[in-house]
Amino acid sequence: MVTRYDNCDLSGRNTFRMKVKCALFVEVTAEEDLPVLDWDALPQPVLVMGGGSNLLFTKDFPGTVLHMAICHSERSEESRSEESVTCGAGVVFDDFCAWAASEGLWGPENLSLIPGEVGASAVQNIGAYGVEAKDIISGIRAWDRQEACFVDIDPADCAYGYRTSKFKTEWKGRFVITAVTYRLSRTPQPRLDYGGVREALEESGKVPVPGTCPPPDMGRGRGLFPKGMGGAGTERSEVEFPGTGTLSLAPGDIRDAIIGIRQAKLPAVEELGSAGSFFCNPVVSREHFERIVATAREDNGPDYQVPHYEVGDGIKVPAAWMIEQCGFKGARNGGAQVYQNQPLVIVNASGTASPQDIIGLENQVIQAIAQKYGITLHPEVEHV
Ligand SMILES: Cc1cc2nc3c(=O)[nH]c(=O)nc-3n(C[C@H](O)[C@H](O)[C@H](O)COP(=O)(O)OP(=O)(O)OC[C@H]3O[C@@H](n4cnc5c(N)ncnc54)[C@H](O)[C@@H]3O)c2cc1C
């Protein structure tokens, strides 16, 4: 089914809560709707939008916003240890994560609570706590606007990298993703060594002791998948926690821990408009990193340690750290603010911030960091 709304208000459809309109909003509920759309008659340009959680609308959009409200899902057993789940592009990604955890299937638990829809997960290569979407995506189905046909895209051809893919570069605007297939595992594969997950599990007091784990909550993903498809049972992972002993973990335990960490650090989009991390974390050469360390030690004393991660030949320096060092934590520009609990996030603090308030703050941050550290920060949030 195709639904059309002329001159549509988008303020409830972007998590930054920008009060903007588009000339036409089109929503399709089935793949078959795409070939019969009169593409040439649509106001141009056409923007495919999911949940609007990585977008900053800078003004009214003169063209068509197309939303995939395709919400079917299908499950197939690949082997005794693996399952494939194909989700329509419009499925809320966290509903899929909740469902997988409730079924005891390993794979997406570290990506829990990331806003947005399944279609965008394959565009953005969303990532959190040491896991990226590319680690679990096994297939992508899309409408090719250039060739006017459906295609099945191999993720190996998508040039996935840190929050990027060909969908954001050379394929920009070409493919409308209709479904994504994820490969999930029944064999435990906990990834705990990133962003305090291990500590959160240990400290939460919720970590079950061996033999006393409650069964997974089968209700969490209800409604997303037809009844009677699940219930394969959970294989737990025996993980050694120094001081606590060996503990038995299910994917739902890790999901719960990650939800706890995220809720403490990130603004809930229902309460405070944002698009998550506003900037990408830059990667610099070793020589450049040494210069950053020297500057940081001038500011903070000779023993100061700069947070960083080794990535291939370079060093990733958290943009949040630089933003804080430049004194921007909590800084305001009109209704926009650098979020106090996580300076990588810019929020619509007043609820009525304009795009210019946000862009003004973005430019102040970019300028200050370029001046102090010689780094040009690039926004992760897409400006429309
Ligand atoms: C509070 C908060 C926390 C966040 N935390 C994280 C995090 O931890 N990790 C992370 O990676 N991201 C995070 N994000 C960013 C955001 O959630 C992701 O980028 C998400 O994938 C965006 O999904 P969406 O459906 O809202 O996509 P949108 O913002 O609507 O679109 C994003 C891009 O995908 C394209 N697109 C969307 N759907 C389709 C489709 N069906 N076919 C083709 N192209 C499509 C759009 O054209 C656009 O280019 C966070 C955002 C917020 C607000």
The ligand as an SDF file (V2000), in Angstrom:
LIG
                    3D

 53 58  0  0  0  0  0  0  0  0999 V2000
   20.2090    8.7120   21.0830 C   0  0  0  0  0  0  0  0  0  0  0  0
   20.8660    8.1140   19.8660 C   0  0  0  0  0  0  0  0  0  0  0  0
   21.8560    7.1580   20.0240 C   0  0  0  0  0  0  0  0  0  0  0  0
   22.4850    6.5920   18.9000 C   0  0  0  0  0  0  0  0  0  0  0  0
   23.4410    5.6380   19.1070 N   0  0  0  0  0  0  0  0  0  0  0  0
   24.0550    5.0730   18.0350 C   0  0  0  0  0  0  0  0  0  0  0  0
   25.0590    4.0600   18.2240 C   0  0  0  0  0  0  0  0  0  0  0  0
   25.3610    3.6500   19.3440 O   0  0  0  0  0  0  0  0  0  0  0  0
   25.6430    3.5600   17.1260 N   0  0  0  0  0  0  0  0  0  0  0  0
   25.3190    3.9660   15.8550 C   0  0  0  0  0  0  0  0  0  0  0  0
   25.9030    3.4350   14.8940 O   0  0  0  0  0  0  0  0  0  0  0  0
   24.3790    4.9050   15.6530 N   0  0  0  0  0  0  0  0  0  0  0  0
   23.7360    5.4730   16.7020 C   0  0  0  0  0  0  0  0  0  0  0  0
   22.7840    6.4450   16.5110 N   0  0  0  0  0  0  0  0  0  0  0  0
   22.5000    6.9100   15.1410 C   0  0  0  0  0  0  0  0  0  0  0  0
   21.2810    6.2270   14.4760 C   0  0  0  0  0  0  0  0  0  0  0  0
   20.4870    5.5810   15.4260 O   0  0  0  0  0  0  0  0  0  0  0  0
   21.7130    5.2300   13.4050 C   0  0  0  0  0  0  0  0  0  0  0  0
   22.4830    5.8680   12.4230 O   0  0  0  0  0  0  0  0  0  0  0  0
   20.5190    4.5340   12.7440 C   0  0  0  0  0  0  0  0  0  0  0  0
   20.9610    3.4970   11.9210 O   0  0  0  0  0  0  0  0  0  0  0  0
   19.6510    5.4800   11.9240 C   0  0  0  0  0  0  0  0  0  0  0  0
   18.4810    4.7700   11.5730 O   0  0  0  0  0  0  0  0  0  0  0  0
   17.2200    5.4940   10.9850 P   0  0  0  0  0  0  0  0  0  0  0  0
   16.2490    4.4330   10.5900 O   0  0  0  0  0  0  0  0  0  0  0  0
   16.7340    6.5060   11.9210 O   0  0  0  0  0  0  0  0  0  0  0  0
   17.8310    6.1420    9.6620 O   0  0  0  0  0  0  0  0  0  0  0  0
   17.6840    7.6220    9.1230 P   0  0  0  0  0  0  0  0  0  0  0  0
   18.3260    8.5720   10.0870 O   0  0  0  0  0  0  0  0  0  0  0  0
   16.2950    7.8890    8.7310 O   0  0  0  0  0  0  0  0  0  0  0  0
   18.5870    7.5260    7.8100 O   0  0  0  0  0  0  0  0  0  0  0  0
   19.9790    7.3360    7.9020 C   0  0  0  0  0  0  0  0  0  0  0  0
   20.5350    7.1070    6.4850 C   0  0  0  0  0  0  0  0  0  0  0  0
   20.0830    5.8520    5.9920 O   0  0  0  0  0  0  0  0  0  0  0  0
   19.3770    6.0250    4.7550 C   0  0  0  0  0  0  0  0  0  0  0  0
   18.2830    5.0490    4.7650 N   0  0  0  0  0  0  0  0  0  0  0  0
   17.4020    4.8100    5.7730 C   0  0  0  0  0  0  0  0  0  0  0  0
   16.5890    3.7940    5.4300 N   0  0  0  0  0  0  0  0  0  0  0  0
   16.9470    3.4020    4.1890 C   0  0  0  0  0  0  0  0  0  0  0  0
   16.4630    2.4040    3.2890 C   0  0  0  0  0  0  0  0  0  0  0  0
   15.4420    1.6100    3.5940 N   0  0  0  0  0  0  0  0  0  0  0  0
   17.0700    2.2850    2.0730 N   0  0  0  0  0  0  0  0  0  0  0  0
   18.1100    3.0890    1.7360 C   0  0  0  0  0  0  0  0  0  0  0  0
   18.6120    4.0390    2.5360 N   0  0  0  0  0  0  0  0  0  0  0  0
   18.0260    4.1960    3.7610 C   0  0  0  0  0  0  0  0  0  0  0  0
   18.8960    7.4630    4.7700 C   0  0  0  0  0  0  0  0  0  0  0  0
   18.7120    7.9570    3.4510 O   0  0  0  0  0  0  0  0  0  0  0  0
   20.0590    8.1400    5.4670 C   0  0  0  0  0  0  0  0  0  0  0  0
   21.1140    8.3470    4.5450 O   0  0  0  0  0  0  0  0  0  0  0  0
   22.1160    7.0060   17.6030 C   0  0  0  0  0  0  0  0  0  0  0  0
   21.1120    7.9580   17.4310 C   0  0  0  0  0  0  0  0  0  0  0  0
   20.4860    8.5040   18.5550 C   0  0  0  0  0  0  0  0  0  0  0  0
   19.3830    9.5060   18.3530 C   0  0  0  0  0  0  0  0  0  0  0  0
  1  2  1  0
  2  3  1  0
  2 52  2  0
  3  4  2  0
  4  5  1  0
  4 50  1  0
  5  6  2  0
  6  7  1  0
  6 13  1  0
  7  8  2  0
  7  9  1  0
  9 10  1  0
 10 11  2  0
 10 12  1  0
 12 13  2  0
 13 14  1  0
 14 15  1  0
 14 50  1  0
 15 16  1  0
 16 17  1  0
 16 18  1  0
 18 19  1  0
 18 20  1  0
 20 21  1  0
 20 22  1  0
 22 23  1  0
 23 24  1  0
 24 25  2  0
 24 26  1  0
 24 27  1  0
 27 28  1  0
 28 29  2  0
 28 30  1  0
 28 31  1  0
 31 32  1  0
 32 33  1  0
 33 34  1  0
 33 48  1  0
 34 35  1  0
 35 36  1  0
 35 46  1  0
 36 37  1  0
 36 45  1  0
 37 38  2  0
 38 39  1  0
 39 40  1  0
 39 45  2  0
 40 41  1  0
 40 42  2  0
 42 43  1  0
 43 44  2  0
 44 45  1  0
 46 47  1  0
 46 48  1  0
 48 49  1  0
 50 51  2  0
 51 52  1  0
 52 53  1  0
M  END
$$$$
